């Protein structure tokens, strides 16, 4: 007789070692290569953070300069891919467009080697190209001319420029840069595990990143901040928050942006994003920070009454209003997650392919527990079609 397993979704099952990042869910800590995320957002840039994720430690001035030069040189989209983007229906989901574009990029990579230096270059290429693809697609679908990238702008500022056609305010660019740092890596989340699992088959980096984007597209993973912004737009004003939340909870529905599978206290990324949202709200005069803060407070208070336990905001709650006040279309929230997280994905792919602890990659092959029909050791009797009821 078969018994259903309790280990659903590999929760708390250790599947591999990593040197890339660590999460302390009890104390609300997130570490990239040994460095606290709260230090990185104060002192680093996305470019330096991405370079560090790929190189094991903070880069020297020379290494970072070479990395930046490669990023800038890769700010192009193949003509064939741009033609494909123009032929895609304008109503297509941006995540589907991004996922298929990464797969197409493989066709333009003529390098036959699959060694570490080649994969490092592929990682830089993907980190550079994903924001270009997202910005180009948004302009194409809106009937606008695409904008050539600027070699004089940083990674975050160039994306905002290519998206809007305007060189961004320096504070806006820095806020977006911090957002990219915060989303760059988060250990073995669903999309990263998807990338590593595909990579373990010896598939190339484009296939693994495409798989990661597919995993991220689901609303239980990367789509949550889009759902948060839909919630805020539905609420509209601060005075309606309390009744909206209470009604939602009375129907036993989830409040998006609250709670996390790993963090049992404040998500450190949410702590930073809350301040970014507040700064943008003061700068723009928009109400979204105050509405979001009240959503956090009312939800925490009501959940304490209902379940007697604390609940805290996650990274999605304040990233939604932050992106909205940066004038980024709401359906690009998840693609922006991808253009940031690709640094972490590619670092994990390289680690998976060239793990020091093993002589060769180990193919992921988890075991399932069969709980379906059981007719005995010999299986069920096959009846011809004409004899079936």
C-alpha positions in Angstrom: 0.0 0.0 0.0 1.3 3.5 -0.9 1.4 6.3 1.7 1.4 9.9 0.6 4.6 11.7 1.5 4.6 14.8 3.8 7.7 16.3 2.0 5.7 18.4 -0.4 7.7 20.8 -2.6 11.1 19.8 -1.3 10.5 22.2 1.7 13.6 22.1 4.0 15.2 19.3 2.0 18.9 20.1 1.4 19.8 19.3 -2.2 23.2 20.9 -2.7 26.0 23.1 -1.2 26.4 26.7 -2.4 28.9 29.5 -1.7 26.7 32.2 -3.4 24.2 33.3 -0.7 22.8 32.5 2.7 19.4 33.3 4.3 18.9 33.5 8.0 15.1 33.4 8.2 15.0 33.6 12.0 17.0 36.8 12.3 16.1 38.3 8.9 19.5 38.2 7.3 20.4 37.9 3.6 24.1 37.4 2.7 25.7 37.5 -0.8 29.1 35.9 -0.9 29.6 36.7 2.8 28.4 40.3 2.6 25.2 41.5 4.3 22.6 42.8 1.8 22.1 45.9 4.0 25.7 46.9 3.6 25.6 46.2 -0.2 22.7 48.5 -0.8 24.5 51.3 1.0 27.9 50.9 -0.5 27.7 48.9 -3.7 26.1 49.1 -7.2 24.3 46.4 -9.2 27.3 46.0 -11.5 29.7 45.4 -8.6 27.2 43.1 -6.9 26.6 41.0 -10.1 30.4 40.9 -10.7 30.9 39.7 -7.1 28.2 37.0 -7.4 30.0 35.6 -10.5 33.5 35.9 -9.0 33.3 34.7 -5.4 34.3 38.0 -3.8 34.2 41.8 -4.2 36.1 42.6 -7.5 39.3 44.6 -7.8 39.1 47.9 -9.6 40.6 46.2 -12.7 38.2 43.3 -12.7 35.1 45.6 -12.1 36.3 47.9 -15.0 36.6 44.9 -17.3 33.2 43.6 -16.2 31.6 47.0 -16.9 33.2 47.2 -20.3 31.8 43.8 -21.2 28.4 44.8 -20.0 28.3 47.9 -22.1 29.7 46.1 -25.2 26.9 43.5 -24.9 24.1 46.2 -24.9 22.8 45.1 -28.2 19.9 42.9 -29.5 20.6 40.8 -32.6 18.7 42.1 -35.6 16.9 38.7 -36.0 15.7 38.9 -32.4 14.4 42.4 -32.8 12.5 41.3 -35.9 10.9 38.5 -33.9 9.9 41.0 -31.2 8.2 43.1 -33.8 6.3 40.1 -35.1 5.0 38.9 -31.7 1.4 39.9 -30.9 1.4 43.1 -28.9 -0.8 41.5 -26.3 1.8 38.8 -25.4 2.7 38.4 -21.8 6.1 40.1 -21.2 7.5 37.1 -19.3 6.7 34.8 -22.3 8.4 37.3 -24.6 11.5 37.4 -22.3 11.6 33.6 -21.9 11.4 32.9 -25.6 14.0 35.7 -26.4 16.6 34.1 -24.1 16.1 30.8 -26.0 16.6 32.6 -29.3 19.8 34.2 -28.0 21.3 30.7 -27.9 21.1 30.6 -31.7 23.5 33.6 -31.9 26.1 32.1 -29.6 28.6 30.3 -31.9 31.0 29.4 -29.0 31.1 25.6 -28.8 33.0 25.4 -25.5 31.2 25.0 -22.3 34.0 25.8 -19.9 34.0 28.3 -17.0 35.4 31.3 -19.0 32.8 30.7 -21.7 30.0 30.5 -19.2 31.3 33.7 -17.5 31.1 35.5 -20.8 27.6 34.1 -21.4 26.5 35.3 -18.0 27.7 38.8 -18.7 26.0 38.7 -22.0 22.7 37.7 -20.4 22.9 40.2 -17.6 23.5 43.0 -20.2 20.8 41.8 -22.7 17.8 41.0 -20.5 17.1 44.7 -19.7 17.6 45.6 -23.3 15.0 43.0 -24.4 12.5 44.1 -21.8 12.8 47.8 -22.7 12.7 47.2 -26.5 9.6 45.0 -26.1 7.8 47.6 -24.1 8.4 50.2 -26.7 7.6 47.9 -29.6 4.3 46.8 -28.1 3.3 50.4 -27.6 4.1 51.4 -31.2 7.2 53.4 -30.3 10.6 53.4 -31.8 13.2 51.5 -29.8 16.0 53.5 -28.3 19.7 52.7 -28.7 21.5 52.1 -25.4 23.7 54.7 -23.9 27.3 53.8 -23.2 27.5 56.7 -20.7 24.8 55.5 -18.3 25.0 52.8 -15.6 23.1 49.5 -15.8 20.0 50.8 -14.0 19.9 54.2 -15.5 20.3 52.8 -19.0 17.3 50.6 -18.6 15.1 53.5 -17.4 16.4 55.6 -20.3 15.7 52.9 -22.9 12.2 52.3 -21.4 11.1 55.9 -21.3 13.3 57.8 -23.7 14.4 60.2 -20.9 17.7 60.2 -19.0 16.5 59.5 -15.4 16.8 61.7 -12.4 20.0 60.6 -10.5 18.0 59.7 -7.4 15.5 57.7 -9.4 18.4 55.8 -11.0 20.0 55.1 -7.7 16.8 53.8 -6.2 16.3 51.5 -9.1 19.9 50.4 -8.8 19.3 49.4 -5.2 16.1 47.5 -6.2 18.3 45.5 -8.6 20.8 44.7 -5.9 18.0 43.5 -3.6 16.6 41.1 -6.2 19.9 39.8 -7.6 20.1 36.6 -5.5 18.1 34.6 -3.0 19.6 31.1 -2.7 17.5 28.1 -3.8 14.2 29.8 -4.6 12.0 28.2 -7.2 13.5 29.8 -10.3 17.1 29.3 -9.1 16.4 25.7 -8.4 14.9 25.4 -11.9 18.1 26.9 -13.4 20.3 24.5 -11.5 18.2 21.4 -12.2 18.3 22.1 -16.0 22.0 22.9 -15.8 22.6 19.6 -14.0 21.6 17.8 -17.3 24.5 19.6 -19.0 22.1 21.9 -20.9 23.6 25.2 -21.9 23.2 28.4 -19.9 20.5 29.8 -22.2 18.3 26.8 -21.6 18.8 27.0 -17.8 18.0 30.7 -17.7 15.0 30.3 -19.9 13.7 27.6 -17.5 14.3 30.0 -14.6 12.2 32.7 -16.3 9.5 30.2 -16.8 9.5 29.4 -13.1 9.5 33.0 -12.2 6.5 33.8 -14.3 4.2 32.0 -11.9 2.2 34.2 -9.5 3.4 32.3 -6.5 7.0 33.3 -7.3 7.8 36.3 -9.4 4.2 37.6 -10.0 3.5 38.6 -6.5 4.5 42.3 -6.8 2.2 42.7 -9.8 -0.6 41.3 -7.7 0.3 43.8 -4.9 0.0 46.7 -7.2 -3.3 45.5 -8.5 -4.4 45.4 -4.8 -3.2 48.9 -4.1 -5.0 50.2 -7.3 -8.1 48.5 -6.2 -7.9 50.0 -2.7 -7.2 53.5 -4.2 -7.1 55.5 -1.0 -5.7 55.2 2.5 -9.1 55.4 4.2 -10.3 52.3 2.4 -7.4 50.0 3.5 -8.9 48.7 6.7 -12.3 47.7 5.3 -10.6 46.1 2.2 -8.2 44.0 4.3 -10.9 42.9 6.8 -13.2 41.9 4.0 -10.4 40.0 2.3 -9.4 38.1 5.4 -13.0 37.3 6.3 -13.2 35.5 2.9 -10.0 33.6 3.9 -8.0 35.2 1.1 -4.4 36.0 1.1 -3.0 39.5 1.3 -0.3 39.7 -1.3 3.1 40.9 -0.2 2.7 39.7 3.4 4.4 36.7 4.8 7.3 34.6 3.5 8.1 30.9 3.3 11.6 31.4 4.8 11.7 34.7 6.8 10.0 34.4 10.2 10.7 38.1 10.9 11.1 41.2 8.7 12.4 40.4 5.2 15.6 42.6 5.1 14.8 43.5 1.4 11.4 44.8 2.4 13.0 46.9 5.1 15.1 48.7 2.4 12.2 48.9 -0.1 9.9 50.5 2.5 12.3 53.4 2.8 12.7 53.7 -1.0 8.9 53.8 -1.4 8.7 56.5 1.3 11.4 58.6 -0.5 9.7 58.3 -3.8 6.3 59.1 -2.4 7.8 62.3 -0.8 9.5 63.2 -4.1 6.5 62.5 -6.4 3.6 63.4 -4.0 1.9 60.1 -4.8 0.0 58.3 -2.0 1.2 54.7 -2.6 3.7 54.6 0.3 1.1 55.6 2.9 -1.5 53.1 1.4 1.1 50.3 1.4 2.2 51.1 5.0 -1.4 50.9 6.2 -1.8 47.6 4.4 1.2 46.3 6.3 -0.1 47.6 9.6 -3.7 46.5 9.3 -2.8 43.1 8.0 -0.3 42.5 10.9 -2.9 43.7 13.4 -5.7 41.5 12.0 -3.6 38.4 11.6 -2.5 38.8 15.2 -6.2 38.7 16.2 -7.1 35.8 13.9 -4.1 33.5 14.4 -2.3 35.0 17.3 1.0 35.2 15.3 3.0 37.9 13.7 3.2 38.4 10.0 5.7 40.6 8.2 6.0 42.2 4.7 8.1 40.5 2.1 10.1 41.9 -0.8 7.0 42.3 -3.0 4.9 44.6 -0.8 7.0 47.7 -1.2 8.7 46.9 -4.5 5.2 47.2 -6.2 4.7 50.9 -5.2 8.4 51.7 -5.8 8.3 50.5 -9.4 5.0 52.2 -9.9 6.3 55.5 -8.8 9.3 55.0 -11.1 6.8 55.0 -13.9 7.4 51.3 -14.8 4.4 49.5 -16.2 3.0 47.1 -13.7 3.2 44.1 -16.0 6.9 44.6 -16.2 7.4 44.1 -12.5 8.2 40.4 -12.9 10.5 40.9 -16.0 12.4 43.4 -13.8 12.7 40.7 -11.2 14.3 38.6 -14.0 16.7 41.3 -15.2 18.0 41.5 -11.7 18.0 37.9 -10.7 19.8 36.8 -13.8 23.0 37.6 -12.0 22.1 35.1 -9.3 20.8 32.5 -11.8 24.0 32.6 -13.9 26.2 32.4 -10.8 24.3 29.3 -9.7 24.5 27.7 -13.1 28.3 28.2 -13.1 28.5 26.8 -9.6 26.3 23.8 -10.7 28.4 23.1 -13.7 31.8 23.5 -12.1 31.2 22.5 -8.5 34.5 22.1 -6.6 33.1 19.4 -4.3 32.2 17.0 -7.1 34.3 15.7 -10.1 31.3 16.3 -12.4 27.8 17.7 -12.1 25.3 15.4 -10.4 22.0 15.1 -12.3 19.0 16.1 -10.1 16.7 13.1 -9.9 14.3 13.4 -6.9 12.2 10.4 -5.9 8.4 10.6 -6.0 5.9 8.6 -3.9 3.3 7.0 -6.0 -0.2 7.5 -4.6 -2.3 6.6 -7.6 -4.5 3.5 -8.4 -3.0 0.2 -7.2 -4.4 -3.1 -8.4 -1.8 -5.4 -7.0 1.8 -6.4 -7.8 1.0 -7.1 -11.5 -0.8 -3.9 -12.1 -4.3 -3.3 -13.3 -5.9 -5.6 -15.9 -5.9 -3.9 -19.4 -9.4 -4.2 -20.9 -9.8 -3.8 -24.7 -11.6 -0.6 -25.6 -14.8 -2.4 -26.7 -15.2 -4.0 -23.2 -14.8 -0.7 -21.2 -17.9 0.9 -19.7 
